[in-house]
């Protein structure tokens, strides 16, 4: 569970009887809750729940994107780490999705997802240095760069495997309006997220596959 000003916590509900039935109805995806919990160790105990606002009603592609945000957050955000801004980041992007209609264009959904991925990586300490290359030189708009985890961006003459500097500058500004930027940003974010996700694929990605 993501908790505002705290981070991600693992919780076990200790609610019985009629209260349990009412509270189970509150524990739905995309619900904003007021909670009371206890516990000094990794596992916290959920003692009371109150629905703060009605759950966001997401449908179609918007719902799939919401599931992706939830699964990605659950998989890569460490439990019991002091990440005070994580909840705000998640909630902000969830509201952005909610503002879209199911008939919105694909790139509108991608704008929100890429923004969330790169800001999440930054908050987790896995952000990328977009200003300079491995030699300390400023990223040039017209040059091409290859990325390595160990060194960062290395200038290359092979434009087929490299990122154009202009594209990197737009990714750094979370400007994903250009189709080329969105495509390369998606590839870069997947590469950066891979060590955090491990070998188990995200099930929510299957929802976006053509049927």
ROSE-4610 file (N, C-alpha, C; in Angstrom, 1 decimal, always signed):
// ROSE-4610
residu = [X/X/X/X/X/X/X/X/X/X/X/X/X/X/X/X/X/X/X/X/X/X/X/X/X/X/X/X/X/X/X/X/X/X/X/X/X/X/X/X/X/X/X/X/X/X/X/X/X/X/X/X/X/X/X/X/X/X/X/X/X/X/X/X/X/X/X/X/X/X/X/X/X/X/X/X/X/X/X/X/X/X/X/X/X/X/X/X/X/X/X/X/X/X/X/X/X/X/X/X/X/X/X/X/X/X/X/X/X/X/X/X/X/X/X/X/X/X/X/X/X/X/X/X/X/X/X/X/X/X/X/X/X/X/X/X/X/X/X/X/X/X/X/X/X/X/X/X/X/X/X/X/X/X/X/X/X/X/X/X/X/X/X/X/X/X/X/X/X/X/X/X/X/X/X/X/X/X/X/X/X/X/X/X/X/X/X/X/X/X/X/X/X/X/X/X/X/X/X/X/X/X/X/X/X/X/X/X/X/X/X/X/X/X/X/X/X/X/X/X/X/X/X/X/X/X/X/X/X/X/X/X/X/X/X/X/X/X/X/X/X/X/X/X/X/X/X/X/X/X/X/X/X/X/X/X/X/X/X/X/X/X/X/X/X/X/X/X/X/X/X/X/X/X/X/X/X/X/X/X/X/X/X/X/X/X/X/X/X/X/X/X/X/X/X/X/X/X/X/X/X/X/X/X/X/X/X/X/X/X/X/X/X/X/X/X/X/X/X/X/X/X/X/X/X/X/X/X/X/X/X/X/X/X/X/X/X/X/X/X/X/X/X/X/X/X/X/X/X/X/X/X/X/X/X/X/X/X/X/X/X/X/X/X/X/X/X/X/X/X/X/X/X/X/X/X/X/X/X/X/X/X/X/X/X/X/X/X/X/X/X/X/X/X/X/X/X/X/X/X/X/X/X/X/X/X/X/X/X/X/X/X/X/X/X/X/X/X/X/X/X/X/X/X/X/X/X/X/X/X/X/X/X/X/X/X/X/X/X/X/X/X/X/X/X/X/X/X/X/X/X/X/X/X/X/X/X/X/X/X/X/X/X/X/X/X/X/X/X/X/X/X/X/X/X/X/X/X/X/X/X/X/X/X/X/X/X/X/X/X/X/X/X/X/X/X/X/X/X/X/X/X/X/X/X/X/X/X/X/X/X/X/X/X/X/X/X/X/X/X/X/X/X/X/X/X/X/X/X/X/X/X/X/X/X/X/X/X/X/X/X/X/X/X/X/X/X/X/X/X/X/X/X/X/X/X/X/X/X/X/X/X/X/X/X/X/X/X/X/X/X/X/X/X/X/X/X/X/X/X/X/X/X/X/X/X/X/X/X/X/X/X/X/X/X/X/X/X/X/X/X/X/X/X/X/X/X/X/X/X/X/X/X/X/X/X/X/X/X/X/X/X/X/X/X/X/X/X/X/X/X/X/X]
num = [1/1/1/2/2/2/3/3/3/4/4/4/5/5/5/6/6/6/7/7/7/8/8/8/9/9/9/10/10/10/11/11/11/12/12/12/13/13/13/14/14/14/15/15/15/16/16/16/17/17/17/18/18/18/19/19/19/20/20/20/21/21/21/22/22/22/23/23/23/24/24/24/25/25/25/26/26/26/27/27/27/28/28/28/29/29/29/30/30/30/31/31/31/32/32/32/33/33/33/34/34/34/35/35/35/36/36/36/37/37/37/38/38/38/39/39/39/40/40/40/41/41/41/42/42/42/43/43/43/44/44/44/45/45/45/46/46/46/47/47/47/48/48/48/49/49/49/50/50/50/51/51/51/52/52/52/53/53/53/54/54/54/55/55/55/56/56/56/57/57/57/58/58/58/59/59/59/60/60/60/61/61/61/62/62/62/63/63/63/64/64/64/65/65/65/66/66/66/67/67/67/68/68/68/69/69/69/70/70/70/71/71/71/72/72/72/73/73/73/74/74/74/75/75/75/76/76/76/77/77/77/78/78/78/79/79/79/80/80/80/81/81/81/82/82/82/83/83/83/84/84/84/85/85/85/86/86/86/87/87/87/88/88/88/89/89/89/90/90/90/91/91/91/92/92/92/93/93/93/94/94/94/95/95/95/96/96/96/97/97/97/98/98/98/99/99/99/100/100/100/101/101/101/102/102/102/103/103/103/104/104/104/105/105/105/106/106/106/107/107/107/108/108/108/109/109/109/110/110/110/111/111/111/112/112/112/113/113/113/114/114/114/115/115/115/116/116/116/117/117/117/118/118/118/119/119/119/120/120/120/121/121/121/122/122/122/123/123/123/124/124/124/125/125/125/126/126/126/127/127/127/128/128/128/129/129/129/130/130/130/131/131/131/132/132/132/133/133/133/134/134/134/135/135/135/136/136/136/137/137/137/138/138/138/139/139/139/140/140/140/141/141/141/142/142/142/143/143/143/144/144/144/145/145/145/146/146/146/147/147/147/148/148/148/149/149/149/150/150/150/151/151/151/152/152/152/153/153/153/154/154/154/155/155/155/156/156/156/157/157/157/158/158/158/159/159/159/160/160/160/161/161/161/162/162/162/163/163/163/164/164/164/165/165/165/166/166/166/167/167/167/168/168/168/169/169/169/170/170/170/171/171/171/172/172/172/173/173/173/174/174/174/175/175/175/176/176/176/177/177/177/178/178/178/179/179/179/180/180/180/181/181/181/182/182/182/183/183/183/184/184/184/185/185/185/186/186/186/187/187/187/188/188/188/189/189/189/190/190/190/191/191/191/192/192/192/193/193/193/194/194/194/195/195/195/196/196/196/197/197/197/198/198/198/199/199/199/200/200/200/201/201/201/202/202/202/203/203/203/204/204/204/205/205/205/206/206/206/207/207/207/208/208/208/209/209/209/210/210/210/211/211/211]
x = [+0.8/+0.0/+0.9/+0.6/+1.3/+0.7/+1.5/+1.1/+1.7/+0.9/+1.3/+2.4/+3.5/+4.6/+5.4/+5.1/+5.8/+6.5/+5.7/+6.3/+5.4/+6.0/+5.2/+5.3/+4.2/+4.2/+3.5/+3.9/+3.2/+2.3/+1.0/+0.0/-0.8/-1.2/-2.1/-3.3/-4.5/-5.7/-6.0/-6.3/-6.7/-8.1/-9.1/-10.4/-11.4/-12.3/-13.1/-14.6/-15.4/-16.9/-17.5/-18.5/-19.2/-18.3/-17.4/-16.5/-15.6/-15.3/-14.5/-15.2/-16.5/-17.2/-17.2/-17.4/-17.5/-16.1/-15.1/-13.7/-13.2/-13.6/-13.2/-13.7/-14.9/-15.4/-14.6/-13.9/-13.1/-11.7/-11.3/-9.9/-10.0/-10.3/-10.4/-9.3/-8.9/-7.9/-8.4/-7.4/-7.7/-8.6/-8.5/-9.2/-8.3/-8.8/-8.0/-8.6/-7.7/-8.2/-7.5/-8.2/-7.6/-7.5/-6.2/-6.0/-5.3/-5.5/-4.8/-4.1/-2.8/-2.1/-1.0/-0.5/+0.5/+1.5/+2.6/+3.6/+5.0/+6.0/+7.4/+8.3/+7.8/+8.6/+8.2/+8.7/+8.4/+6.9/+6.3/+4.8/+4.0/+3.2/+2.3/+0.9/+0.2/-1.2/-2.2/-3.1/-4.1/-5.3/-5.5/-6.4/-7.8/-7.8/-9.0/-8.9/-10.0/-10.0/-11.2/-11.0/-12.1/-11.9/-13.0/-13.0/-12.9/-11.8/-11.6/-12.4/-12.3/-13.1/-13.5/-14.5/-14.9/-13.8/-13.7/-12.7/-12.8/-11.7/-11.7/-12.3/-13.3/-13.9/-13.1/-12.2/-11.4/-12.0/-12.0/-12.5/-11.6/-11.7/-11.0/-9.5/-8.9/-7.5/-7.0/-7.9/-7.5/-7.3/-8.2/-8.1/-6.9/-6.5/-5.3/-4.1/-4.1/-3.0/-2.9/-4.1/-4.1/-3.5/-3.9/-3.4/-1.8/-1.3/+0.1/+0.8/+0.2/+0.8/+0.8/-0.2/-0.3/+0.7/+0.8/+1.7/+3.2/+3.5/+4.8/+5.2/+4.3/+4.6/+4.9/+4.0/+4.1/+5.4/+5.9/+7.1/+8.4/+8.4/+9.8/+9.9/+8.9/+9.0/+9.3/+10.5/+10.8/+9.9/+9.7/+8.8/+9.6/+9.0/+9.6/+10.8/+10.9/+12.0/+11.3/+12.0/+11.5/+11.4/+10.4/+10.2/+8.9/+9.1/+8.0/+7.2/+7.8/+7.0/+6.4/+6.7/+6.2/+4.7/+4.0/+2.5/+2.0/+2.5/+2.1/+2.4/+3.5/+3.8/+2.8/+2.5/+1.5/+0.2/-0.3/-1.6/-1.8/-0.8/-0.8/-1.0/-0.3/-0.4/-1.7/-2.2/-3.5/-4.6/-4.5/-5.5/-5.4/-4.2/-4.0/-4.7/-4.5/-5.2/-6.7/-7.2/-8.6/-9.2/-8.4/-8.9/-9.1/-8.4/-8.5/-9.8/-10.3/-11.4/-10.9/-11.6/-11.2/-10.8/-11.5/-11.2/-10.0/-9.3/-8.1/-7.1/-6.3/-5.3/-4.2/-3.5/-2.5/-1.4/-1.0/+0.1/-0.3/-1.5/-1.9/-1.7/-2.0/-1.7/-0.2/+0.5/+2.0/+2.6/+2.1/+2.7/+2.7/+1.5/+1.4/+2.3/+2.3/+3.1/+4.6/+5.1/+6.5/+6.9/+6.1/+6.3/+6.5/+5.5/+5.6/+6.8/+7.1/+8.3/+9.6/+9.8/+11.1/+11.2/+10.1/+10.1/+10.2/+9.6/+9.7/+11.2/+11.8/+13.2/+14.1/+13.8/+14.5/+14.4/+13.1/+12.9/+13.5/+13.6/+14.2/+15.7/+16.3/+17.7/+18.3/+17.5/+18.0/+17.8/+17.7/+17.6/+18.8/+18.6/+19.7/+20.2/+21.5/+22.2/+22.0/+21.1/+20.8/+21.6/+22.2/+22.9/+24.3/+25.0/+26.4/+26.6/+27.6/+27.9/+29.0/+29.5/+30.4/+31.7/+32.1/+33.3/+33.1/+31.9/+31.6/+31.2/+31.1/+30.7/+29.2/+28.7/+27.3/+26.7/+25.5/+24.8/+24.5/+24.9/+24.7/+23.4/+22.6/+21.4/+21.6/+22.7/+22.9/+23.7/+24.3/+25.1/+24.3/+24.8/+24.2/+24.9/+24.2/+24.7/+24.2/+25.1/+24.7/+24.7/+23.8/+23.7/+24.2/+25.0/+25.5/+25.2/+24.8/+24.5/+25.7/+26.9/+28.1/+28.6/+28.5/+29.1/+28.1/+26.9/+25.9/+26.0/+25.8/+25.8/+27.2/+27.4/+28.7/+28.4/+29.2/+29.0/+29.3/+28.5/+28.7/+28.4/+29.0/+28.8/+27.7/+27.2/+26.2/+24.8/+24.1/+22.8/+21.8/+22.1/+21.1/+20.9/+21.9/+21.8/+21.9/+22.0/+22.2/+20.9/+20.9/+19.9/+20.4/+19.5/+19.8/+19.8/+20.8/+20.9/+19.6/+19.0/+17.8/+16.7/+16.6/+15.6/+15.9/+17.2/+17.6/+17.2/+17.4/+17.0/+15.5/+14.7/+13.3/+12.8/+13.5/+13.2/+13.5/+14.6/+15.0/+14.0/+13.3/+12.3/+10.9/+10.8/+9.5/+8.6/+9.2/+8.4/+8.3/+7.2/+7.0/+6.0/+5.8/+4.8/+5.3/+6.6/+7.1/+7.1/+6.7/+6.5/+7.9/+8.9/+10.3/+10.7/+10.4/+10.8/+10.1/+8.8/+8.0/+8.6/+8.9/+9.4/+10.7/+11.6/+12.9/+12.9/+12.0/+11.8/+11.3/+10.4/+9.8/+10.9/+11.8/+12.9/+13.8/+14.2/+15.1/+14.5/+13.3/+12.7/+12.6/+12.3/+12.2/+13.6/+14.6/+16.0/+16.4/+16.0/+16.3/+15.5/+14.3/+13.5/+13.8/+14.5/+14.7/+15.4/+16.4/+17.1/+16.2/+15.2/+14.3/+13.2/+12.8/+11.7/+12.2/+13.4/+13.9/+13.4/+13.3/+12.9/+11.4/+10.7/+9.2/+8.6/+7.9/+7.3/+6.1/+5.8/+4.6/+3.4/+2.4/+1.2/+0.4/+0.4/-0.5/-0.1/+1.1/+1.5/+0.8/+0.3/-0.4/-1.7/-2.3/-3.5/-3.5/-2.3/-2.1/-1.8/-1.7/-1.4/-2.7/-2.5/-3.7/-4.4/-5.7/-6.5/-7.3]
y = [-1.2/+0.0/+1.2/+2.2/+3.5/+4.4/+5.0/+5.8/+7.2/+8.2/+9.6/+10.0/+10.6/+11.0/+9.9/+8.7/+7.5/+6.7/+6.2/+5.3/+4.1/+2.9/+1.7/+0.8/+0.4/-0.5/-1.8/-2.8/-4.1/-4.2/-4.4/-4.4/-5.7/-6.0/-7.2/-6.6/-6.8/-6.3/-7.1/-6.4/-7.1/-6.6/-6.8/-6.3/-7.5/-7.7/-8.9/-8.5/-9.5/-9.3/-8.4/-7.7/-6.9/-5.8/-5.3/-4.3/-4.8/-6.0/-6.6/-6.5/-6.8/-6.8/-5.4/-4.4/-3.0/-2.6/-2.9/-2.5/-3.2/-4.5/-5.2/-4.5/-3.9/-3.1/-1.9/-1.3/-0.2/-0.5/-1.7/-2.1/-2.5/-1.5/-1.7/-0.9/-1.3/-0.5/+1.0/+1.9/+3.3/+4.0/+3.5/+4.0/+4.9/+6.1/+6.9/+6.7/+6.2/+5.8/+6.6/+6.7/+7.1/+5.9/+5.6/+4.3/+4.6/+3.6/+3.6/+2.3/+2.3/+1.1/+1.1/+0.0/-0.2/-1.2/-1.3/-2.2/-1.6/-2.2/-1.6/-2.3/-3.4/-4.2/-4.1/-4.9/-4.7/-4.9/-5.8/-6.0/-5.1/-4.3/-3.4/-4.0/-3.6/-4.1/-3.0/-3.3/-2.3/-2.5/-1.4/-1.5/-0.8/+0.2/+0.8/+1.5/+1.5/+2.1/+3.0/+4.1/+5.0/+5.4/+5.4/+5.8/+7.3/+7.9/+9.3/+9.9/+9.3/+9.7/+8.5/+8.6/+7.4/+6.9/+5.6/+5.1/+5.7/+5.9/+6.5/+5.4/+5.8/+4.8/+4.9/+4.0/+3.9/+2.9/+3.1/+2.2/+2.0/+0.9/+0.6/+0.8/+1.5/+1.8/+2.5/+3.4/+4.1/+3.2/+2.2/+1.2/+0.3/-0.1/-0.8/-0.1/+1.2/+2.1/+2.2/+2.2/+2.3/+1.0/-0.2/-1.4/-1.5/-0.9/-0.8/+0.0/+1.2/+2.0/+1.2/+0.5/-0.2/-1.4/-2.1/-3.3/-2.8/-1.8/-1.3/-0.8/+0.0/+0.5/-0.6/-1.6/-2.7/-3.5/-3.6/-4.4/-3.7/-2.4/-1.7/-0.8/-0.4/+0.5/-0.4/-0.2/-1.0/-0.7/-1.8/-1.7/-1.1/-0.2/+0.4/+1.2/+1.8/+2.7/+4.1/+5.1/+6.4/+7.2/+7.0/+7.7/+8.6/+9.8/+10.6/+11.1/+11.2/+11.8/+10.8/+9.5/+8.5/+8.5/+8.6/+8.6/+9.8/+10.9/+12.1/+11.9/+11.3/+11.0/+10.1/+9.0/+8.0/+8.7/+9.4/+9.9/+11.0/+11.8/+12.8/+12.2/+11.1/+10.5/+9.7/+9.1/+8.4/+9.4/+10.6/+11.6/+12.1/+12.1/+12.5/+11.4/+10.2/+9.1/+9.3/+9.5/+9.7/+10.8/+11.8/+12.9/+12.6/+11.5/+11.1/+10.2/+10.3/+9.4/+8.2/+7.1/+5.9/+6.0/+7.0/+7.2/+8.1/+8.5/+9.4/+8.6/+9.4/+8.8/+8.1/+7.1/+6.3/+7.2/+8.2/+9.0/+9.8/+10.1/+10.7/+9.8/+8.5/+7.6/+7.4/+7.4/+7.2/+8.4/+9.6/+10.8/+10.6/+10.1/+9.9/+8.7/+7.6/+6.5/+6.7/+7.4/+7.7/+8.7/+9.7/+10.6/+10.0/+9.0/+8.3/+7.5/+6.7/+5.8/+6.6/+7.7/+8.4/+9.1/+9.7/+10.3/+9.3/+8.1/+7.0/+6.6/+6.4/+6.0/+7.0/+8.3/+9.4/+9.3/+9.1/+9.0/+7.8/+6.7/+5.5/+5.5/+6.6/+6.7/+6.0/+5.7/+5.1/+6.1/+7.4/+8.3/+8.4/+9.0/+9.1/+10.5/+10.7/+12.0/+12.4/+13.2/+13.6/+14.8/+15.5/+16.8/+16.6/+15.5/+15.3/+13.9/+13.7/+12.3/+11.8/+10.6/+9.9/+10.7/+11.5/+12.3/+13.7/+13.9/+15.2/+16.3/+16.0/+17.0/+17.1/+18.3/+18.6/+17.8/+17.2/+16.5/+17.5/+17.1/+17.9/+17.5/+18.4/+18.1/+17.3/+17.4/+16.8/+15.5/+15.2/+14.0/+12.8/+11.6/+10.4/+9.8/+9.1/+8.5/+7.1/+6.3/+5.0/+5.0/+4.3/+4.3/+3.0/+3.1/+1.9/+2.2/+1.2/+1.4/+1.9/+1.4/+1.7/+3.2/+3.7/+4.9/+6.0/+5.6/+6.6/+6.7/+7.9/+8.1/+8.3/+7.5/+7.5/+7.9/+8.9/+9.4/+8.3/+8.1/+7.1/+7.7/+7.0/+7.4/+6.6/+5.5/+4.6/+5.1/+5.8/+6.4/+5.3/+4.1/+3.0/+2.4/+2.6/+2.1/+3.2/+4.4/+5.6/+6.4/+7.2/+8.2/+9.6/+10.2/+11.6/+12.5/+13.4/+14.3/+15.1/+15.6/+16.4/+15.5/+14.3/+13.4/+13.2/+13.1/+12.9/+14.2/+15.3/+16.6/+16.7/+16.2/+16.2/+15.2/+14.0/+13.1/+13.6/+14.3/+14.9/+15.9/+16.6/+17.6/+17.0/+15.6/+14.9/+15.4/+15.8/+16.3/+15.1/+14.4/+13.2/+13.5/+14.7/+15.0/+14.5/+14.3/+13.9/+12.4/+11.8/+10.3/+9.6/+10.2/+9.6/+9.6/+10.7/+10.8/+9.7/+9.6/+8.5/+7.1/+6.8/+5.5/+5.2/+6.2/+5.9/+6.0/+6.8/+6.9/+5.6/+5.0/+3.7/+2.6/+2.6/+1.6/+1.9/+3.1/+3.5/+3.1/+3.5/+3.2/+1.7/+0.9/-0.6/-1.1/-0.5/-1.0/-0.6/+0.6/+1.0/+0.3/-0.1/-0.8/-2.3/-2.8/-4.3/-4.8/-4.2/-4.7/-4.7/-3.8/-3.7/-4.7/-5.0/-5.9/-7.4/-7.6/-9.0/-9.7/-11.0/-11.8/-12.0/-11.7/-11.9/-10.7/-11.0/-9.9/-9.2/-8.0/-7.3/-7.9/-8.4/-9.0/-7.9/-6.7/-5.6/-5.2/-5.5/-5.2/-6.0/-7.2/-8.1/-7.4/-6.6/-5.9/-5.0/-4.5/-3.6/-4.3/-5.6/-6.4/-6.5/-6.4/-6.6/-7.9/-7.9/-9.1/-9.4]
z = [+0.0/+0.0/+0.0/-0.9/-0.9/+0.1/+1.0/+2.0/+1.8/+1.9/+1.6/+2.7/+2.2/+3.1/+3.7/+3.3/+3.9/+2.8/+1.9/+0.9/+0.7/+0.4/+0.3/+1.5/+2.0/+3.2/+2.9/+3.6/+3.5/+4.7/+4.4/+5.5/+5.6/+6.8/+7.0/+7.8/+7.2/+7.9/+9.1/+10.2/+11.5/+11.8/+10.9/+11.1/+10.9/+11.9/+11.9/+11.9/+11.7/+11.8/+10.7/+11.1/+10.2/+9.6/+10.4/+10.0/+8.8/+8.8/+7.8/+6.4/+6.4/+5.2/+4.6/+5.4/+5.0/+4.5/+5.2/+4.9/+3.6/+3.4/+2.2/+1.0/+1.1/-0.1/-0.4/+0.6/+0.4/-0.2/+0.0/-0.5/-1.9/-2.7/-4.2/-4.9/-6.1/-6.8/-7.0/-7.0/-7.3/-6.2/-5.0/-3.9/-3.0/-2.6/-1.7/-0.3/+0.6/+1.9/+3.0/+4.1/+5.4/+6.2/+6.6/+7.3/+8.7/+9.6/+10.9/+10.9/+11.2/+11.2/+12.3/+12.6/+13.7/+13.3/+14.1/+13.8/+13.7/+14.3/+14.3/+13.2/+12.7/+11.8/+10.4/+9.5/+8.1/+7.8/+8.5/+8.3/+9.2/+8.6/+9.4/+9.5/+10.6/+10.8/+10.5/+9.6/+9.3/+10.3/+11.1/+12.1/+11.8/+10.9/+10.6/+9.2/+8.5/+7.1/+7.0/+6.3/+6.0/+4.5/+3.8/+2.4/+2.3/+1.8/+1.7/+0.5/-0.6/-1.8/-2.5/-3.4/-4.1/-5.1/-5.3/-6.2/-7.6/-8.2/-9.6/-10.5/-11.3/-12.3/-13.6/-13.8/-15.0/-15.9/-17.2/-18.2/-19.4/-20.0/-21.3/-21.2/-22.1/-22.1/-20.9/-20.4/-19.2/-18.0/-17.9/-16.9/-17.0/-18.2/-18.5/-18.0/-18.3/-17.9/-16.4/-15.7/-14.3/-13.7/-14.3/-13.8/-14.0/-15.0/-15.3/-14.2/-13.9/-12.8/-11.5/-11.2/-9.9/-9.9/-11.0/-11.0/-11.0/-11.8/-11.8/-10.4/-9.8/-8.4/-7.4/-7.5/-6.5/-6.7/-7.9/-8.2/-8.0/-8.2/-8.1/-6.9/-6.3/-5.1/-3.9/-3.3/-2.1/-0.9/-0.1/+1.0/+2.2/+2.9/+4.2/+3.9/+2.7/+2.4/+2.5/+3.1/+3.3/+1.9/+1.2/-0.1/+0.0/+0.5/+0.9/-0.3/-1.4/-2.6/-3.5/-3.3/-4.2/-4.3/-3.2/-3.3/-4.1/-3.9/-4.7/-6.2/-6.5/-7.9/-8.5/-7.8/-8.3/-8.4/-7.4/-7.4/-8.5/-8.7/-9.8/-11.2/-11.4/-12.8/-12.9/-11.8/-11.8/-12.2/-11.6/-11.9/-13.4/-13.9/-15.3/-16.2/-15.8/-16.6/-16.5/-15.3/-15.1/-15.9/-16.2/-17.0/-18.5/-18.9/-20.3/-20.5/-21.7/-22.1/-22.8/-22.8/-23.4/-24.9/-25.6/-27.0/-27.3/-26.2/-26.4/-27.3/-28.0/-28.8/-28.0/-28.6/-28.0/-27.4/-28.1/-27.6/-26.3/-26.1/-24.8/-23.6/-23.8/-22.7/-22.5/-23.6/-23.5/-22.8/-23.0/-22.3/-20.8/-20.3/-18.9/-18.4/-19.1/-18.7/-18.7/-19.8/-19.8/-18.7/-18.5/-17.5/-16.1/-15.8/-14.5/-14.4/-15.5/-15.4/-15.1/-15.9/-15.7/-14.3/-13.9/-12.6/-11.5/-11.7/-10.7/-10.6/-11.7/-11.7/-11.0/-11.2/-10.5/-9.0/-8.5/-7.1/-6.4/-7.2/-6.7/-6.7/-7.3/-7.4/-8.6/-9.6/-10.8/-12.0/-11.7/-12.8/-13.7/-14.8/-15.8/-15.9/-16.1/-16.3/-17.8/-18.1/-19.4/-19.9/-19.0/-19.3/-20.0/-19.5/-20.0/-20.4/-21.3/-21.7/-20.7/-21.0/-20.1/-19.9/-20.9/-20.9/-20.2/-19.7/-19.1/-20.1/-21.3/-22.3/-22.4/-22.7/-22.7/-23.9/-23.7/-24.8/-25.9/-27.1/-28.3/-29.0/-29.5/-30.1/-31.4/-32.1/-33.4/-33.3/-32.2/-32.0/-31.6/-31.7/-31.3/-30.2/-29.3/-28.1/-27.8/-27.3/-26.8/-25.3/-24.7/-23.2/-22.6/-21.6/-20.8/-19.4/-18.6/-17.2/-16.4/-16.8/-16.0/-16.3/-17.5/-17.8/-18.2/-18.6/-19.0/-20.6/-21.1/-22.5/-23.1/-24.2/-24.9/-26.3/-26.8/-28.1/-29.1/-30.2/-31.2/-32.6/-33.6/-35.0/-35.6/-34.9/-35.4/-35.0/-35.9/-35.5/-35.4/-35.9/-35.8/-34.4/-33.6/-32.2/-31.2/-31.7/-30.8/-30.6/-29.6/-29.3/-29.8/-30.6/-31.0/-29.8/-29.7/-28.6/-28.3/-29.4/-29.3/-28.6/-28.9/-28.3/-26.8/-26.4/-25.0/-24.2/-24.8/-24.2/-23.9/-24.9/-24.7/-23.6/-23.6/-22.6/-21.2/-21.1/-19.8/-19.3/-20.3/-19.9/-19.8/-19.9/-19.9/-21.0/-22.1/-23.3/-24.3/-24.2/-25.1/-26.2/-26.6/-27.7/-29.0/-29.3/-30.6/-30.6/-31.8/-31.9/-31.7/-32.3/-32.2/-30.7/-30.0/-28.6/-27.8/-28.1/-27.3/-27.6/-28.8/-29.2/-28.5/-28.5/-27.9/-26.4/-25.9/-24.4/-23.9/-24.6/-24.2/-24.1/-25.2/-25.2/-24.0/-23.8/-22.7/-21.3/-21.1/-19.8/-19.5/-20.6/-20.4/-20.0/-20.7/-20.4/-18.9/-18.5/-17.1/-16.1/-16.4/-15.4/-15.3/-16.3/-16.3/-15.1/-14.6/-13.4/-12.2/-12.1/-11.0/-11.1/-12.3/-12.5/-12.5/-12.8/-12.9/-14.2/-14.1/-15.3/-15.4/-14.4/-14.4/-15.1/-16.3/-17.0/-16.3/-16.7/-16.1/-16.8/-16.1/-16.6/-17.3/-16.7/-17.3/-18.7/-19.1/-20.5/-21.5/-21.1/-22.0/-22.4/-21.5/-21.8/-23.1/-23.4/-24.5/-25.8/-25.8/-27.0/-27.9/-29.2/-30.1/-29.9/-30.0/-29.8/-31.1]
